Amino acid sequence: MKNSKAIFYMIFSVIAFSLMTTVVKYVNDFGAYQIVFFRSIGTLCFTIPLIIKSKTPILGKQKKWLILRGVAGVISLTCFFHALNYLTLGAAVSLRYTSPIFAAIFAAIFLKEEIKPVQWILFLIAFSGVLIIKGFGVDIKTIGLFFAIISAIFLGLIFVIIRKIGDSENPLVIINYFMVMAFVFGGLMSIGHWKSPDLKEWILLLSIGFFGYVGQLYLTKALQFSETNIVAPLKYLEVVFMLLIGVFWFGEIYSLASLIGVLLIVFGLIYNLYLKSRK
């Protein structure tokens, strides 16, 4: 039952993050730090009132892990937004979502979670599908590749930190730590590079925070409800959603190879979940 709920939460999170990434790419005339700043504002508008309303201690219990999660989140988010300035949307997303592989490695080392050899093969199959769909049909700039991989490593670390925190913390507190740090960091780094948005851009920039809040909330819930190795690979579905958004929003056309990539991802994920359910 817990696993089913965690899977639902993660899929809902992926949809929200897909919408967030789409908007970020659409407003990429703004600098990465300014987008991080607006991302945090849009989310803090939800987290702070909800924490106050629920009378939840805003500093939480496991301050060390909460701070570490916040720092990792800021690094991952900033690097990803930087990567979008150098890579196509598909290449950046594909490279960033190698994160479940890093999450599995970190989980095996720090949480002692078991990963069967066949699961590693399935991770590689799913990852190959990601590459076929979006990853390497374009020239990859070295600096963009660097930012995307660093983002993926820290995103994988986030999965494990949240799992380590477990359900002892309110998800709002976990998100709030991340967003307060992003607000301070993004605001300071935007000084001297500020671009004033018009009304439409204000709405779009603040919507990044809304979609990010929804995605982060349900990502946190998913990781608190189940093992990292069950829910983390579902992040690959974001590439599938980005493919659909590309078709229906931007009018992109995808080849047979892209469809094969989707099948590889779905196969790798479903069979991995099947193996975990038999454990």
C-alpha positions as CSV (number, residue, x, y, z in Angstrom):
1,M,0.0,0.0,0.0
2,K,2.8,2.4,0.9
3,N,4.7,1.7,-2.3
4,S,1.5,2.3,-4.4
5,K,1.0,5.7,-2.7
6,A,4.7,6.6,-3.1
7,I,4.5,5.7,-6.9
8,F,1.4,7.9,-7.3
9,Y,3.2,10.8,-5.5
10,M,6.3,10.5,-7.6
11,I,4.3,10.5,-10.9
12,F,2.4,13.6,-9.8
13,S,5.7,15.2,-8.9
14,V,7.2,14.5,-12.3
15,I,4.2,16.1,-14.1
16,A,4.6,19.3,-12.0
17,F,8.4,19.4,-12.6
18,S,7.9,18.9,-16.3
19,L,5.7,22.0,-16.4
20,M,8.2,23.9,-14.3
21,T,11.1,23.0,-16.7
22,T,9.0,24.0,-19.7
23,V,8.4,27.4,-18.3
24,V,12.0,27.8,-17.3
25,K,13.1,27.2,-20.8
26,Y,10.4,29.6,-22.1
27,V,11.8,32.4,-20.0
28,N,15.5,31.7,-20.5
29,D,16.2,35.3,-21.3
30,F,16.5,35.7,-17.5
31,G,19.6,34.6,-15.8
32,A,19.8,31.3,-13.9
33,Y,20.2,33.0,-10.6
34,Q,17.2,35.2,-11.1
35,I,15.1,32.2,-12.1
36,V,16.3,30.4,-8.9
37,F,15.2,33.5,-6.9
38,F,11.7,33.6,-8.5
39,R,11.5,29.8,-8.1
40,S,12.0,30.2,-4.4
41,I,9.5,33.1,-4.0
42,G,6.7,31.2,-5.7
43,T,7.2,28.3,-3.4
44,L,7.7,30.2,-0.2
45,C,4.3,31.8,-0.7
46,F,2.9,28.4,0.0
47,T,5.3,26.8,2.5
48,I,5.5,29.6,5.1
49,P,1.8,30.3,5.5
50,L,1.1,26.5,5.6
51,I,3.8,25.9,8.3
52,I,2.4,28.8,10.4
53,K,-1.2,27.6,10.0
54,S,-0.3,24.0,11.0
55,K,1.9,25.3,13.9
56,T,4.7,23.2,12.8
57,P,8.2,24.1,14.2
58,I,9.7,25.9,11.3
59,L,13.3,24.8,12.2
60,G,12.4,21.1,12.3
61,K,14.2,18.4,14.3
62,Q,17.0,17.1,12.1
63,K,18.7,20.5,11.4
64,K,21.9,19.0,10.1
65,W,20.2,16.9,7.5
66,L,17.7,19.7,6.6
67,I,20.6,22.1,5.9
68,L,22.5,19.5,3.9
69,R,19.3,18.9,1.8
70,G,18.9,22.6,1.3
71,V,22.5,23.1,0.1
72,A,22.3,20.1,-2.2
73,G,19.0,21.4,-3.6
74,V,20.4,24.9,-4.4
75,I,23.4,23.4,-6.1
76,S,21.4,21.0,-8.2
77,L,18.8,23.5,-9.2
78,T,21.2,26.3,-10.1
79,C,23.4,23.9,-12.1
80,F,20.3,22.7,-14.0
81,F,19.2,26.2,-14.9
82,H,22.7,27.0,-16.0
83,A,22.7,23.8,-18.2
84,L,19.6,25.0,-19.9
85,N,21.5,28.0,-21.2
86,Y,24.1,25.8,-23.0
87,L,22.1,22.7,-23.9
88,T,18.8,22.0,-25.6
89,L,15.9,21.2,-23.2
90,G,16.0,17.5,-24.1
91,A,19.7,17.1,-23.6
92,A,19.7,19.0,-20.3
93,V,16.8,17.0,-18.9
94,S,18.2,13.7,-20.1
95,L,21.6,14.3,-18.5
96,R,20.1,15.5,-15.3
97,Y,17.9,12.5,-14.9
98,T,20.8,10.2,-14.7
99,S,20.2,11.1,-11.0
100,P,18.4,7.8,-10.1
101,I,21.6,6.0,-10.9
102,F,23.6,8.2,-8.5
103,A,20.7,7.9,-6.0
104,A,21.0,4.1,-6.2
105,I,24.7,4.2,-5.6
106,F,24.4,6.6,-2.7
107,A,21.6,4.5,-1.2
108,A,23.6,1.4,-1.5
109,I,26.6,3.0,0.2
110,F,24.9,5.1,3.0
111,L,21.5,3.4,3.5
112,K,22.6,-0.2,2.8
113,E,19.7,-0.7,0.4
114,E,20.1,-3.8,-1.7
115,I,20.3,-3.5,-5.5
116,K,20.2,-6.7,-7.5
117,P,22.5,-7.0,-10.5
118,V,19.5,-7.3,-12.8
119,Q,18.3,-3.9,-11.5
120,W,21.5,-2.3,-12.6
121,I,20.9,-3.7,-16.1
122,L,17.4,-2.2,-16.0
123,F,18.7,1.2,-14.9
124,L,21.1,1.1,-17.9
125,I,18.2,0.1,-20.2
126,A,16.1,3.0,-19.0
127,F,19.0,5.4,-19.2
128,S,19.7,4.2,-22.8
129,G,16.1,5.1,-23.6
130,V,16.6,8.6,-22.2
131,L,19.7,9.1,-24.5
132,I,17.8,7.8,-27.5
133,I,14.9,10.1,-27.0
134,K,16.6,13.3,-26.2
135,G,20.2,13.1,-25.2
136,F,22.7,13.2,-27.9
137,G,21.1,14.2,-31.1
138,V,22.8,17.6,-30.8
139,D,26.2,19.0,-30.1
140,I,27.0,18.8,-26.4
141,K,28.8,21.8,-25.0
142,T,31.3,20.8,-22.4
143,I,30.3,23.4,-19.8
144,G,26.6,22.4,-20.3
145,L,27.5,18.8,-19.8
146,F,29.4,19.7,-16.7
147,F,26.5,21.6,-15.2
148,A,23.9,18.9,-16.0
149,I,26.0,16.1,-14.5
150,I,26.8,18.0,-11.3
151,S,23.0,18.7,-11.0
152,A,22.3,15.0,-11.4
153,I,24.8,14.0,-8.8
154,F,23.4,16.4,-6.2
155,L,19.8,15.4,-7.1
156,G,20.7,11.8,-6.5
157,L,22.1,12.8,-3.1
158,I,18.9,14.6,-2.3
159,F,16.9,11.4,-2.8
160,V,19.0,9.7,-0.2
161,I,19.1,12.6,2.3
162,I,15.3,12.8,2.3
163,R,15.1,9.0,2.7
164,K,17.5,9.4,5.7
165,I,15.3,12.1,7.2
166,G,12.3,9.8,6.8
167,D,8.9,10.8,8.0
168,S,10.2,12.5,11.1
169,E,9.9,15.9,9.4
170,N,7.0,17.6,7.8
171,P,7.6,17.8,4.0
172,L,6.8,21.6,4.2
173,V,9.8,22.1,6.6
174,I,12.1,20.2,4.3
175,I,11.0,22.2,1.3
176,N,11.1,25.5,3.2
177,Y,14.8,25.0,4.2
178,F,15.6,24.5,0.5
179,M,13.6,27.5,-0.7
180,V,14.9,29.9,2.0
181,M,18.5,29.0,0.9
182,A,17.5,29.4,-2.8
183,F,15.9,32.8,-2.0
184,V,19.0,34.1,-0.3
185,F,21.5,32.6,-2.8
186,G,19.5,33.5,-5.9
187,G,18.8,37.1,-4.7
188,L,22.4,37.8,-3.8
189,M,23.7,36.4,-7.1
190,S,21.2,38.4,-9.1
191,I,22.5,41.7,-7.8
192,G,24.0,43.5,-10.8
193,H,22.4,41.2,-13.3
194,W,18.7,41.9,-12.6
195,K,16.2,42.1,-15.5
196,S,12.8,43.6,-14.7
197,P,10.0,41.4,-15.9
198,D,6.7,42.6,-17.4
199,L,3.3,41.4,-16.1
200,K,3.3,38.3,-18.3
201,E,6.9,37.4,-17.3
202,W,6.0,38.0,-13.6
203,I,3.2,35.4,-13.9
204,L,5.4,32.9,-15.7
205,L,8.3,33.4,-13.3
206,L,6.1,33.0,-10.2
207,S,4.4,29.9,-11.8
208,I,7.9,28.3,-11.8
209,G,7.7,28.4,-8.0
210,F,4.1,27.0,-7.9
211,F,4.9,24.0,-10.1
212,G,8.2,23.6,-8.2
213,Y,6.3,23.6,-4.9
214,V,3.9,20.9,-6.1
215,G,6.7,18.8,-7.6
216,Q,8.9,19.1,-4.5
217,L,6.0,18.4,-2.0
218,Y,5.1,15.2,-3.7
219,L,8.7,14.2,-4.4
220,T,9.4,14.5,-0.7
221,K,6.2,12.6,0.2
222,A,7.2,9.8,-2.2
223,L,10.7,9.4,-0.8
224,Q,9.4,9.4,2.7
225,F,6.9,6.6,1.9
226,S,9.1,4.2,0.1
227,E,12.7,3.0,-0.6
228,T,14.8,5.2,-2.8
229,N,15.3,2.5,-5.4
230,I,11.6,2.1,-6.0
231,V,10.6,5.7,-6.5
232,A,13.8,7.4,-7.8
233,P,13.8,5.7,-11.2
234,L,10.4,7.1,-11.9
235,K,12.1,10.4,-12.4
236,Y,12.9,9.1,-15.9
237,L,9.2,9.6,-16.8
238,E,9.9,13.3,-16.9
239,V,11.7,12.8,-20.2
240,V,8.6,11.1,-21.6
241,F,6.4,14.0,-20.4
242,M,8.8,16.5,-22.0
243,L,8.4,14.6,-25.2
244,L,4.6,14.9,-25.1
245,I,4.9,18.6,-24.1
246,G,7.2,19.1,-27.1
247,V,4.7,17.6,-29.5
248,F,1.6,19.4,-28.2
249,W,3.1,22.7,-27.0
250,F,6.0,23.4,-29.3
251,G,5.0,21.3,-32.3
252,E,8.1,19.1,-32.2
253,I,8.2,16.0,-34.3
254,Y,9.9,12.8,-32.9
255,S,11.4,10.0,-34.8
256,L,11.0,6.2,-34.5
257,A,14.1,6.2,-32.4
258,S,12.4,8.5,-29.9
259,L,9.5,6.1,-29.6
260,I,11.8,3.2,-29.1
261,G,13.5,5.2,-26.4
262,V,10.1,5.6,-24.6
263,L,9.5,1.9,-24.8
264,L,13.0,1.2,-23.3
265,I,12.3,3.6,-20.4
266,V,8.8,2.1,-19.7
267,F,10.2,-1.4,-19.9
268,G,13.1,-0.6,-17.6
269,L,10.9,1.1,-15.0
270,I,8.0,-1.3,-15.0
271,Y,10.2,-4.4,-14.8
272,N,12.3,-2.8,-12.0
273,L,9.2,-2.1,-10.0
274,Y,8.0,-5.7,-10.6
275,L,11.2,-7.1,-9.2
276,K,11.1,-4.8,-6.2
277,S,7.5,-5.8,-5.5
278,R,8.5,-9.5,-5.4
279,K,11.2,-8.8,-2.8
